[in-house]
Amino acid sequence: MLKTVKFGGSSLADAERFQNIKKIIDLDPSRKVMVVSAPGKSKAYRNKITDLLYLCNEHIKYKVDYSEFFAMIEGRYRDIAATLGIADKLDLDAEFAEIHRGIEEKKGTNYLVSRGEYLCAKLMAAYLGYDFVDAADVIIFDYRGNIDFNKTNSALVNAYRASCGRIVIPGFYGSLPGGAIQLMTRGGSDVTGAIAAAALDCDMYENWTDVAGILMADPEIVKNPLPISHITYSQLRDMTYMGAKVLHEETVLAVREKNIPINIRSTLDIHNPGTVISSESEAAKNGRVITGLTGRKGFTIISVAKNHVSAEIGVIRQVVETCEKLDVQIENMLFGIDCFSMVLRNDQVAANMYNLVAALEQICGENSVKIRENISLVAAVGCRAEGGRAAVYSKMLETLAANEIRIRIITQGPEEANLVIGVDDKHCDDAIRVLYQAFVG
């Protein structure tokens, strides 16, 4: 068996966390491929390394002395190495000198910020006796900034075959043609781990963080929500998009094609089995009617009325093209015989609201547009019950009505039995709470 294991920044914050990771690795010899983030916060350290590196970069950009912040970064890595007893296995003097040369040569933001993961992986490889594999050598981007999976997969396979059979890869970055460093979006180490797991045909991708899997609802909204033991790839994608902060939303895509399960585990509770994400749902085994509840605030609904719009060819195409020209992404569309509604993110539409409304009225007529701002989308993911889905949906609507929470839109996902309800932002948390109480108790 072969597993890829990824450890987040909170799991790598100090030497004690490194020692805890070694315990995890020693428990399972199949954990042979490791991806690490940059060290995060802890009681002793208030700053994430990545944040400090961005701060250094801003000082460099405006030609302000950055030495104080770089010294904090340097001291952190040296403390970890000294405490773990590996200072003689890794020449940190040479590593930091190389980074300073990179700064002087103006290698740029991506290079500097990526050094957080780079140095952390160097430390971990030295500590565990694994081989270090630089992400710049195995995560290959094309000129458009997209990952070239053919080249990446080949590079990862070759690097693993050439190793001792145990490797550590820094997450969050790769390289462009020509060798320049390319960063992923924040949280991209999750994606690096998934890519490695898929390329090496691993049996499992373990993602270790500071939470013991996925909960049925946000614990800041619902008190002590139950954990989810199993969830499908599709359900996780829905929950992540709708606001659940567990994995980078692109993580699932890399492993889904090869049906490699993801296991979300906690370094603070290493014997907790966490949550398994796979192609098959086992929600029915625990007898729950829904898998999870989540919500996302900050949407706008634009409704457009036009007689027989559903039968008029070309109208929707014009509307979609208008949004594209204004760089406004349509999150969802709902249709009636004489009307349609678009769900848009507030932050995308705000700057172009006037132009968008003017264009819609030109297409569909004056006074045809109505706007409702500050809308939340609340999703009940994985609805299923012996009495049928209609009974589940009926109970949801009755629960919201009984609590005087007005529904602005309602839509059902095609792939899974997921129901998405639009409510006013002020009712988002209340909707999640009352639905959780109604279905879980």
N, C-alpha and C positions, 0 to 999 in steps of 0.2 A: 504494500500500500504506500502511496505517496501523497503527502499533503503540503499545500502552500499555507503558510500562516502569516498573517499581517498583524502588526502591532501598532496601535495609534499613539499619538504624542503623549497622552496622559499615562500610558503604560511604560513610557520611556523617560519619564521626567528626571530621574536621578538614579544613582547606583543601586539603591534598594529595589527599584522597579526592574532594573536589569537582572538582578539576582532572582527576582520572582519569575521573570521570563525564563531563565535557565531551568527553574523547577518545572515549568510548563513543558519545555522542550524535552527534559529528561523523562517525563511521564509517558511520552509517546515517540518512539524512534522513527515513526513515519513522517514526522514534522521536519522535513529536510530542506524545504525552500521557504525562506523568510523574507518578508518585505517590511521595512520599518519607516515610520514617519520621523520627523525631527522631534526632539524632546519638548514636551509641553509643560504645563504648570504643575507645581506641587506646593506643599506647605512651605518649603524652603525657597522655592523659586516662583516669583509672581508673574513672570513673563514667559511666553512661548518663544522658543528660539526663532521660529519663522517670523514672528512679529518684530523681534529685535533686529533681524536681518533686513526686513523691510525698512525699519527705522534707520539703520545704517545707510541703506541705499538712498533714502531721502536726504540725509545729511551730505552724502557724496554728491548727489545731484545738484544741491545748492552750495557746494563747496564749503561746507561747514564741518568742523572737526567731529569725526565719528568714533574716535578712539575709546571714549568712555563706554559706549555701548558694545563695541567689538571686544573690549576687555571682559565685559560681562559674559559674552558668548564663549570666549576662549577659556575663561575661568571655569565655566560650567563643564565643558568637555574634559578639562584637565582634572577637575574634581572627580568626575565619574571614573576616569582611567586610573587615577591614584587609588581610589577606594576599592576598585575591582582588582587592583594589582596587575594591571596590564600596561602600565606606562612604558615598560621596556619592549612591548610587542608592537607598539604603534608610535611612529615618530611624529608626534603632534607638532613639534617645532617646524618640521618640513612641511606639514599639511597647512599650517597657518601662514607660513611664508609663501606657499603657492597661492593661497587665496589673496594675499596682499598683492602678489604679482598680477593676479587676474583683475583686481581692482585698478591697479596702475595701467594695465593694458586696456582698460575700459571694456571688459567682456560683457558688462551690462547687468541689469536687474535679475534676469533669469539665472545667470551663472551664480551671482552672489547668494540669492535666496535658496537655490538648490543645495548649497553647501550644508544646510542644516541636516537634511536627510543623508547627504553624502558622508559627513563625519559620523553621524549616528550609526550608519551601516558599517563603517570602518571599525568603530568601537565594538559593535556587536560581533562582527566576524572575528576580531581578535580575542574577544572574551569567550566565545563558544568554540573556537577552533574551526569555524566555517570558512569557506572561500568567499572573498568579497567580489561581487560582480557589479560594475558600475552601470547604472541605468542608462547612462549616455551611450553605452555600447550595445544595449539590448532592446530599449524602447525607442523605436525609430519613427520619426514623424516625416511627412512629406512637406513640400514647399508651401502647402496651404495650411499647415499646422494640424493636419489630421494624422492619426496613427496609421502607419503602413503595416498592416497586420501580417502580410506575407513575410516581409523582411524581419519584423519583430519576432514572430514565432520561430523563424529559422535561427535568428541570433540567440534567442533564449534556449532553444534545444541544444545548440552547439556549445553555449557557455556551460550548461549543466553537464553535458557529456564530458567536457574538458576539466570539470571540477573534481573534488574529492567525493562528490555525491551529496554535499551539504553546502548551500550557498545563501548569502545575504545580499539582497538588492535594495538600494534606497528607492523609496517611492516618490511620487509627485513630479518626476521630470523624466525627460528623455533627450534626444538630440535631433536637430534638423539636418538635412543634407549639408555637408560641409563641416559638421561638428558642433555648431552653436547649440547651447542648451535651450530646451523648450520646456516651460512649466505647464502642468495641468492646472485646472481650477482647484481652489482649496478643497481638501479632502481627497485629492487625486490619488493618494497612496492606496486607497481602497481599489481604485481602478487598476493600478499597477499589479496589485496582488491577484486580481481576477484575471488579468491578461496572462500572468505567469502560470496560474493554475490551468488555464485553458490550453496554453501553448505546450505545457508539459503533460497534458492529459492526466491531471491529478485526480485522485478519488474524492478529495474534499478540499474546500477552501475555507479555512478557519479565519475569521476576522475578530481579533481580540481588542476589546476596548474597555471602558470603565462601566459599562452597563451589562447586565446578565441577559442579553437578548432583547427582543422587541416586546413592548408592553401593548396591551389592548387599547390604551389611550395615554395621552400625555399626563404624567403624574403631577404636573403643575395645574392641571385642570380637574382630573379625577383622582381622588385620594386612594392610594394603594391599588392601582389597576392590576389586573391579573396578567401574567406573562403569556406570550404566544409561543407554544412549543413547536408548531409547524405552520408554515405559510408558503404559498406558491410564489413563483417568480413574479407572476402578473400582479398578485395581491400586494407584494412588496413594492413593486414599481408604483402602483396606485397610492399606497400609503406614503411613500417617499415624496412623490409629486405633490400630494395633498398636505404635506407639512411635517410628516414624521421624520425626525432627524436621527437616523440610524446609520445609513450608508450613503455614499455618493450615488446619485441616481443612475449613473452610467455603469455601476458595478455589475449589475445583473446581466447586462447584455453580453459581456465577454464569456461568461460561464454557461449561460442559458442554452446556447446552441449545442454544447457538448453535455448538457444535463449533469453538470458538476454541482453537487449541493454546496450551499454556503452555510456555515455554522457560526453564528454570532455568539461569542463567549466573553466573559468578564475576567480580567486579570486580578480583580479584587475578590473573586469567588471562583477559583479555578476548577472546582469540582461540579459547579452548576452546568448542566448540559446546554443551557441557553436556548436559542431558537434556530431551527433548521429550515432553510429555504430550498425548495426543490420544485420539480415540475408537478408533483402530485400533492394535492391537499389532503391533510389528515385532520382537518378541523372537525369533521363529523365524529372522530373518535372521542373528543372531549365533551361532546354533547352541546357545544355552544351554537347559538343561532347565527352569530356574526363573528368574524375573525378579529376585526379591529375597527376603531373609530378615530378619525383624525379630521382636522380642519385647517383651512388656509385663508387668511384674511387678505383684504386689499384688492378686490376686483370691482369692475364696473360692468353693468349690463346696459347695452344700447339696444333698444327695441325699435324696429322700423315697421311701419304699417303701409301696405300698398295692396290694393285690390288685386286678387288673383295672382299674387307674387309667386305662389308655388307652381303655377302653370306658365309663367312668363319666362321664356328661355333667355339666358344671358344676364339676368339681374344679379344673381348670386356671384357669378363670375366677375362682374364689374365691381361688386362690393369687396370681394376678396382681393382683386387687383389693386383697389384703392388702399386697402389696409397694407398691402405689401409695399406700395410706393411710399407710404407714410411710416414704414418700418414699425407697424403695429401688428403684433402676433395675436391671432384669434385663438383663444384657449378652448372655446366650445361654441357651437351654434345650435339653436333650437328653432324649429320651423312650425308654422301654422299655415292655414289656407291663405290668409290675407296679411300675414306678418311673419317676421323672423326676429330672433334676438341673438346678439353676440356677447359672449363673455370675454372681457379683456382685463388685463392687469392694470391697476391704477397707474403704476410707475411708467408703463409704456404709453398709455393713451393720454396722460395729462398734458404733455407738451403739444400734442397734435389734436386735441379735442375739437377746437374750432374748425380746423381744416377738415377733419373727418366728418363732422356733422354737416358742414357745407357740401361736401362731396356726396354724402348719402342723400341729402335733400335734392341735390341735382339729379341723382339717379331715380329717386322714388317719390319726389314731390315735396313741396314746402310743408312744414309742420307735421312731417311724417315720423320724426325721430323723437324718442323719449329716452332720457338718461337716468339711470339709478346708480349712484356711486356708493362706495363703502359696503360692498357685499362680501360675504364669506362663503366659501364652498365647504360643506361638511360631508364627508364620505363615510358611509357604512360599507366596509370592505368584506367581501366573502359571505354575503347573506345566503343562508341555506337553512331549511327547516323541513321536518317531515310533513308538516301541514301545507307546504308549498310556499313559494316566494311571495305570492300575493298576500298571504297572511302576515308575513314579515313586514312587507311594505305598508300594509294597512295599520299595523301596530305602530310603526314609526311615525306615520302621519298623524295618527290619533294622539300619540305621546306629545308631539310638537304642538298640536292644536290645544291640547289640555293645558299646556304651559304657556300659551299665548305667544308662541314663536311663529311668526308669519313666514311662510315659504314663498320665496321670490321666483325660484326656478326649480325644476326637478328633472333629472336625467338618469338613465340607467346605462352602465357600461356594457358593451356588446360581448366582451370576452368572458367576463366573470359576472356573477350576480352581485354587482356593486351598485349602490344607489348614491347619487350625489345630489345634495339639496343646497340651494342657495338661500341664505338668510342674511339679515343685516349684521354688520360686523359686531355690533353691541350684543347680539344674541349668540355669537359663535360658540363661546365657551359653555354657555347655558345649554345649548342644543346638544353638545357632546355629553355633558353631565347627565341630562335627563334621559338621553337615549341609552347611555351606559347603564343607568339605574334600571331602566325598563327591561333591558335584555340580559344584563349580567347580575344586577342586584347589588 
